[in-house]
């Protein structure tokens, strides 16, 4: 079996632009513009490399930050090939017996999003491993995230005068780090390692996507009727839906139940954008996917945590009001 160490570069929309999601019809965060990879054989020797620019279909102009970070120009992209063709070349180059690895989960999630965008077969969990997590576990016995630069310094890996934030160069750096690890042994015990870290494939591919915009205030957007009411993607039966629970930041999760088709995960996210007048508006995205035992467990855990946070907040607030004499003691009990 070969090990394919890959890295991606992607363009992204400006944070105040929601037209990208409207055009794609899904809440993806970027469009891949470069694929870079290194092939290691069973002896952990580099036997080949791959690099290709991808001509964008949706984000035709480079984001200023992405251009400065990667050095990729509009001319580079104009000479690229469409994503489907680029990925077909990549798959052919990978061969028939291989394991994908990347530094962290960002690249595999971006690849999965772009495959979904182009209605192509997705990557399954067992096809990929997180080289960053393997490094952390082998070196320090944890799943803490370390930057690739820190890992290179730790293991004495030279940059070879190659620049960072180039898909091929970053794949080469990651491959050299992997050569310093006992990768075959780590992959044999990978199930044990990944149980201690967040699952990047927690949510199955989305079945339906909705976007609601032009909210003037952020407060209670997730409780708006349009976000609160959902229907089965298969039979359009109204789902029995739980209260949305905050996961982190502006991301929320609810569970919807269809009597015929089972449980669905309802992912809600609040964002903001700027209208032509320069004013700020807010939007809500909603993605429905099949639920799993892991998602149900996460929802239950977050429910308990959020209720405890609410209880502690209420107690602090009551003490503050009591201290200011705004409530009587009997009212605060």
C-alpha positions, 0 to 999 in steps of 0.5 A: 500500500502507498501513502498519499500525502496531499495538501490543497489550496483554496480560494474563499469568498469575502466574509461579507459576501453571501452570493457564493452560497447562493450560486453553489446552493450549499454552505461550502467555505471555499473552492479548491484551486491547487492540489499537491501530493507526495506518494510514499511507498511501503518503505516510506520512500518518496516515489512520485509527486503530483501538482495541478492548478484547478480552474475555478467555476464559482470564485473567478477572482482571487481573494486578496488574502489568499493571493498574498498567502499562496502567490497563486495568480489569476494567470495560474488559475486560467491555465488550470483544469476544471475540478472534475478533470483535475481530481480524475488525474489525481485519482489516476495518479494515486493508483488503486491501493493507498491511504490518504493523509493530510496535516489536520482535517481542513484539507479533507473537509474542503475536498469533501465539500468540493466533491459534493459541490460537483456531485462526485463520490465522496471520501469515506472515513476509512480512506483518510488519516490525520497526520497531525494527530498521528504526530501529536500522539506519537510524540507527546501522547496527546491529540493536541494540534501542532502546526506543521512548522512546529513539527518540522522544527521538532523533528529537524525537517528542513524546508529545503528552500521551498515556500510554505502555502504551496500545495506541493511544498506543504505536501512535501513537508508533511511527507518528510514529517511522516518519514520521521514517524512510525506511520505503519504502526500508527495506522494499525492503531489509528482507531484508538488514536482518533477516538480521543479527537474530534471526528471531522466526518461527524456529519454525513453529507448534507441532504438539503440546504436552506438560506434565510437572509436580511435579519436586522438583529442577530438575537434569536435568529436560530429560533425564527420560524424558518429555522425552527420548522423543518421537513423530511428531505424524502417525504416532506413530512414536518419533523418533530424537532428538538430545541437548537443547542449551541455547539460553539460560536454561531453554530447550533444543532437540533435533531428532527424526527420523521416517523417514516425515515428516522432521525435527521441532524439539523445544522444551523449557522448564523453569519453576517454580510453587508448590503449595498448601503453599507449596513450589516445584515445577518443570515441563517443557513440550515443543513439537514443530514442523516443523524447518527448515534455520535451526533445524538450523543453530542446533542445530549451532551451540549444540552446538559452543558448549556443548561448548566451554563444558563443556570450559572448565568441566572444565579450570577444575574440574580446576585448582581440584582440583589446586590443593587437592591433591584430584587428582594431576597425572597424574589431571588430564591 
